[in-house]
Amino acid sequence: MTTRVFLVRHGSTPLSAEDSFAGAVDVDLSDEGRDQAESLSQRLADEPITAVYCSPMRRTIETAEIIARPHSVVPIQDAGLKEINHGHWEAMRRSDVESLYAAEYAAWEEDPFTFAPVGGESGLSVMARSLPVIRSIVTHHPDENVVIVSHKATIRLLISSLLGFDARGYRDRLDQSPASLNILDFKDAVRARLMLFNDVSHYTSLPPRSTKRLSKVWSTGEDQG
């Protein structure tokens, strides 16, 4: 058995340019995000895709619907694929969080995998709810091609787990651009091989540079959601 999973981040949203925590904020795609998703849809149009799954957020649903259209399938929503929830930081700018909740923010910067803001989720919690979803999808689609549309942090945590990386550094070591494509081949529900990572060649000729968004390690950048 080899199941191929096209793991996709949703396209850009109006919040993509802001240095804000927006994991649980439900927002539509921007016009740019729709164009990105359309480009990816065209790229995957000739693939024999049998199912499309997505997070139940508007930005992921719309991305999934655009990708699914050439294949005449209806996206299946699963809450396990949602983005990380930042609790009482949601919709706040990073600079404001750092100022108002200095100790909490410092703890999160040190270890976003096991630490969670008040009312939010840790990376570990996200991995615990999303990994069983991936394994169930693979189990139910042997020898098929499947699209899964999710979010930046969730995808990075999934890839860390599936490939056996130390997930404590997922924010600084892995990136996901809007409407990026990752390809994973599964020999079974546990054993996966990464065939493509964070590819955006369907809408740009150059990969984006590493960025600072919501982190001090890099210089400028993308949203967390």
C-alpha positions in Angstrom: 0.0 0.0 0.0 1.1 3.5 -0.8 -1.3 6.4 0.0 -0.2 9.8 -1.2 -1.3 12.8 0.9 -1.2 16.3 -0.6 -1.0 18.3 2.6 -1.9 21.9 1.9 -1.9 25.1 3.9 -4.8 27.4 3.2 -4.3 30.5 1.0 -3.6 34.0 2.2 -6.2 35.9 4.3 -6.6 39.6 5.2 -4.7 38.8 8.4 -1.7 37.3 6.7 0.2 40.6 6.7 -0.4 41.3 10.4 1.9 40.2 13.2 -1.1 38.9 15.1 -2.2 35.6 16.8 -5.1 34.4 14.6 -5.2 30.6 14.9 -8.8 30.4 16.2 -10.0 33.6 14.4 -12.4 32.5 11.5 -11.6 34.5 8.4 -12.1 34.2 4.7 -9.4 34.0 2.1 -8.3 37.3 0.5 -8.4 37.7 -3.2 -4.7 36.9 -3.3 -5.4 33.7 -1.3 -8.1 32.6 -3.8 -5.7 33.1 -6.7 -3.1 31.0 -4.8 -5.6 28.3 -4.3 -6.8 28.4 -7.9 -3.2 28.0 -9.0 -2.7 25.0 -6.8 -6.0 23.6 -8.0 -4.8 23.8 -11.6 -1.5 22.1 -10.6 -3.4 19.2 -9.0 -6.2 19.0 -11.6 -4.8 15.9 -13.4 -4.0 14.0 -10.2 -6.4 11.1 -9.5 -7.6 12.6 -6.2 -10.4 10.6 -4.5 -11.1 12.7 -1.4 -10.4 16.1 0.1 -10.4 16.8 3.8 -10.1 20.1 5.6 -10.3 22.0 8.9 -13.8 23.5 9.6 -12.5 27.1 9.3 -13.7 29.4 6.4 -10.2 29.8 5.0 -9.5 26.1 4.8 -13.0 25.2 3.6 -12.7 27.7 0.7 -9.2 26.5 -0.2 -10.4 22.9 -0.1 -13.5 23.7 -2.3 -11.3 25.3 -4.9 -8.9 22.4 -5.0 -11.8 19.8 -5.0 -13.7 21.3 -7.9 -11.9 19.6 -10.8 -12.3 16.2 -9.0 -16.1 16.5 -8.3 -15.7 15.7 -4.7 -17.1 17.5 -1.6 -14.5 18.4 1.1 -15.0 16.6 4.4 -14.5 18.7 7.5 -12.7 17.5 10.6 -12.1 19.6 13.7 -8.9 17.7 14.4 -7.3 19.6 11.6 -8.0 23.1 13.1 -5.2 25.6 13.8 -3.6 25.9 17.2 -5.7 28.1 19.6 -3.8 30.9 21.3 -6.3 31.4 24.0 -6.5 34.9 25.4 -3.8 36.0 22.9 -6.1 35.5 19.9 -6.4 38.6 17.6 -3.7 40.4 19.6 -0.5 41.7 18.0 2.7 39.9 19.1 4.2 43.2 20.5 1.1 43.7 22.7 1.2 40.1 24.0 4.9 40.5 24.8 4.1 43.7 26.7 1.0 42.6 28.6 1.9 39.0 29.2 5.7 39.1 29.3 6.3 36.0 31.4 3.8 33.9 29.6 5.1 35.0 26.2 8.7 34.2 27.2 7.7 30.7 28.3 5.9 30.2 25.0 8.9 31.4 23.0 11.1 29.0 25.0 8.9 25.9 24.4 5.8 26.3 22.3 5.4 22.5 22.1 4.5 21.9 25.8 3.5 25.5 26.9 0.1 27.0 26.2 -1.3 30.5 26.9 -4.2 30.7 29.2 -7.2 29.2 27.4 -5.1 28.0 24.5 -3.4 24.9 23.2 0.1 23.6 23.3 1.8 22.2 20.3 1.5 18.8 22.0 -2.3 19.2 22.3 -2.6 20.0 18.6 -0.5 17.0 17.6 -2.6 14.8 19.9 -5.8 15.7 18.1 -4.5 16.0 14.5 -2.3 13.0 14.2 -5.1 10.4 14.7 -7.0 12.2 11.9 -4.2 11.7 9.4 -3.8 8.1 10.4 -7.5 7.5 10.0 -7.6 9.1 6.6 -4.6 7.0 5.4 -6.3 3.9 6.7 -9.5 4.6 4.9 -7.8 5.5 1.6 -5.3 2.7 0.8 -3.4 3.2 -2.5 -5.3 6.5 -3.2 -4.4 10.2 -3.5 -5.9 12.4 -0.9 -5.8 16.2 -0.2 -5.8 17.5 3.3 -6.1 21.3 3.8 -5.0 22.6 7.2 -3.0 25.4 8.9 0.6 26.5 9.4 1.3 25.3 12.9 -0.8 22.2 12.6 1.0 21.1 9.4 4.4 21.7 10.9 3.6 19.7 14.0 2.2 16.8 12.0 5.3 16.7 9.8 7.5 16.8 12.9 5.7 13.9 14.4 5.5 11.8 11.2 9.2 12.2 10.4 10.4 11.8 14.0 11.7 15.4 14.4 12.1 17.2 17.8 8.8 19.2 17.7 10.0 21.7 20.3 11.7 23.7 17.5 8.9 23.4 14.9 8.2 27.2 14.8 11.8 28.2 14.1 12.9 25.2 11.9 9.9 24.6 9.7 7.8 27.1 7.6 4.6 26.9 5.7 3.7 29.6 3.1 0.1 30.3 2.1 -1.3 27.7 -0.3 1.9 25.7 0.0 2.0 22.1 -1.1 3.6 19.2 0.9 3.5 15.6 -0.3 3.7 12.6 2.0 3.7 9.0 0.9 2.4 6.5 3.5 3.4 2.9 3.4 1.0 2.4 6.2 -0.8 4.6 8.8 2.5 5.1 10.7 5.4 5.1 8.2 5.6 8.2 6.0 8.1 9.6 3.6 8.2 13.4 2.9 8.4 13.8 -0.9 7.9 17.6 -1.2 7.9 20.4 1.4 6.5 24.0 1.4 6.4 24.2 -2.3 4.7 27.3 -3.9 6.0 27.0 -7.4 2.4 27.0 -8.7 2.2 30.8 -8.0 5.7 32.1 -7.6 9.1 31.2 -9.1 11.1 31.9 -5.9 10.6 30.4 -2.4 9.8 33.0 0.2 12.6 33.9 2.6 12.5 32.9 6.3 10.5 35.3 8.4 10.1 36.6 11.9 6.3 36.7 12.1 5.4 35.9 15.8 9.0 34.9 16.5 12.2 36.8 17.3 14.4 34.3 15.5 13.8 35.5 11.9 13.4 39.1 10.5 9.9 39.7 8.9 7.0 37.5 7.9 3.8 35.5 7.8 1.0 35.0 10.2 0.7 32.0 12.5 -2.8 31.0 11.6 
